[in-house]
Amino acid sequence: MHPLIVHGAVVLVPLAALGLMLMAVRPAFSRRFGVLVVIVAGAGAVASVAAKLSGEELAERVGTPEVHAELGDVMPLVALGLFVLGLVFWLVDRGIPSNKPRPGWMVAFAILLLLASFFAILWTVRVGHSGAEAVWSGVIERTDR
């Protein structure tokens, strides 16, 4: 199941992160599509937990790729943190009237959201790449001969 489930996290977490980046810089986008972005972020967090659990079960059968397992252990925390930040940001931002600018502390929160989103994308790529290396490096070595 892990090879199938992992694709949910690989797609949903970066997609949510891109949506959260748009929410951070475009208040109109946040107010219009924020609920959808937060739902995608929540689904990404659930998919990350499911991927971690299915990966642990797979590792019991085929062995543990150490680097991938260590990075994968952190992925649900990254995805959950992104979801919580996005949810709080959206809940606060939707209460700000559209004819008023965001207050300074909310601009700082938007910058934090941008940084967290960028980190989540990088972490997802890092975990995915380490998993791909764990699966395919032996196959590629055998075909290079």
C-alpha positions as CSV (number, residue, x, y, z in Angstrom):
1,M,0.0,0.0,0.0
2,H,2.9,2.4,0.7
3,P,3.7,3.1,-3.0
4,L,0.1,4.1,-3.6
5,I,-0.6,6.0,-0.4
6,V,2.6,8.0,-0.6
7,H,1.5,9.7,-3.8
8,G,-1.4,11.3,-1.8
9,A,1.1,13.1,0.4
10,V,3.5,13.9,-2.5
11,V,0.7,15.7,-4.3
12,L,-1.4,17.2,-1.6
13,V,1.2,18.7,0.7
14,P,3.0,20.7,-2.0
15,L,-0.4,21.6,-3.6
16,A,-1.6,22.9,-0.2
17,A,1.7,24.7,0.3
18,L,1.3,26.5,-3.0
19,G,-2.2,27.5,-2.1
20,L,-1.1,28.8,1.3
21,M,1.6,30.8,-0.4
22,L,-1.1,32.4,-2.5
23,M,-3.2,33.0,0.6
24,A,-0.3,34.7,2.2
25,V,0.3,37.2,-0.6
26,R,-3.3,37.6,-1.9
27,P,-5.9,38.4,0.7
28,A,-8.7,38.0,-1.9
29,F,-7.5,34.5,-2.8
30,S,-7.4,33.7,0.9
31,R,-11.0,34.8,1.5
32,R,-12.3,33.1,-1.6
33,F,-10.4,29.8,-1.7
34,G,-9.0,29.5,1.9
35,V,-11.4,26.8,3.0
36,L,-10.4,24.7,0.0
37,V,-6.7,25.1,0.6
38,V,-7.1,24.3,4.3
39,I,-9.1,21.1,3.4
40,V,-6.3,20.1,1.0
41,A,-3.7,20.7,3.7
42,G,-5.7,18.6,6.1
43,A,-5.9,15.8,3.5
44,G,-2.2,16.1,3.0
45,A,-1.5,15.7,6.7
46,V,-3.7,12.6,6.8
47,A,-2.0,11.2,3.7
48,S,1.4,11.8,5.4
49,V,0.4,9.9,8.5
50,A,-1.0,7.1,6.4
51,A,2.2,7.0,4.3
52,K,4.3,6.8,7.4
53,L,2.3,4.0,8.9
54,S,2.2,2.0,5.6
55,G,6.0,2.6,5.2
56,E,6.6,1.2,8.6
57,E,4.6,-1.9,7.7
58,L,6.5,-2.2,4.4
59,A,9.9,-1.8,6.2
60,E,9.0,-4.8,8.4
61,R,8.7,-7.0,5.2
62,V,11.6,-5.6,3.0
63,G,13.9,-3.9,5.4
64,T,14.3,-0.3,6.4
65,P,15.9,2.3,4.2
66,E,17.5,4.3,7.0
67,V,17.6,7.8,5.5
68,H,14.2,7.6,4.0
69,A,12.7,6.2,7.3
70,E,14.3,9.1,9.3
71,L,13.0,11.7,6.9
72,G,9.6,10.1,6.6
73,D,9.2,10.1,10.4
74,V,9.3,13.9,10.3
75,M,7.0,14.3,7.3
76,P,3.6,14.0,9.2
77,L,4.8,16.6,11.6
78,V,5.7,19.0,8.8
79,A,2.3,18.4,7.1
80,L,0.4,18.7,10.3
81,G,2.2,21.9,11.2
82,L,1.5,23.3,7.8
83,F,-2.2,22.4,8.2
84,V,-2.4,24.1,11.6
85,L,-0.7,27.3,10.4
86,G,-2.9,27.4,7.4
87,L,-6.1,26.9,9.4
88,V,-5.2,29.6,11.9
89,F,-4.2,32.0,9.2
90,W,-7.4,31.4,7.3
91,L,-9.6,31.7,10.3
92,V,-8.0,35.1,11.3
93,D,-7.7,36.4,7.8
94,R,-11.3,35.8,6.8
95,G,-12.3,38.1,9.7
96,I,-10.4,41.1,8.4
97,P,-12.7,43.3,6.3
98,S,-11.8,43.3,2.6
99,N,-11.6,47.1,2.6
100,K,-8.9,47.1,5.3
101,P,-5.2,46.1,4.9
102,R,-3.9,43.3,7.1
103,P,-2.4,44.5,10.4
104,G,1.4,44.3,10.8
105,W,1.3,41.2,12.9
106,M,-0.8,39.4,10.3
107,V,1.8,40.4,7.6
108,A,4.4,38.8,9.8
109,F,2.2,35.7,10.1
110,A,1.9,35.7,6.3
111,I,5.7,35.7,6.0
112,L,5.9,32.8,8.5
113,L,3.3,30.9,6.4
114,L,5.4,31.5,3.2
115,L,8.5,30.1,4.9
116,A,6.6,27.1,6.3
117,S,5.1,26.4,2.9
118,F,8.5,26.6,1.2
119,F,10.0,24.3,3.8
120,A,7.1,21.8,3.4
121,I,7.7,21.6,-0.3
122,L,11.4,21.1,0.2
123,W,10.9,18.4,2.8
124,T,8.4,16.6,0.7
125,V,10.8,16.5,-2.2
126,R,13.6,15.4,0.1
127,V,11.6,12.5,1.6
128,G,10.3,11.5,-1.9
129,H,13.8,11.6,-3.4
130,S,15.2,9.4,-0.6
131,G,12.4,6.9,-1.1
132,A,13.0,6.8,-4.9
133,E,16.7,6.3,-4.3
134,A,16.0,3.5,-1.8
135,V,13.8,1.7,-4.4
136,W,15.5,2.4,-7.7
137,S,19.3,2.7,-6.9
138,G,19.8,-1.1,-6.8
139,V,17.8,-1.5,-10.1
140,I,19.9,1.2,-11.8
141,E,23.2,-0.3,-10.5
142,R,22.2,-3.7,-12.0
143,T,21.3,-2.2,-15.4
144,D,24.5,-0.1,-15.6
145,R,26.7,-3.3,-15.9
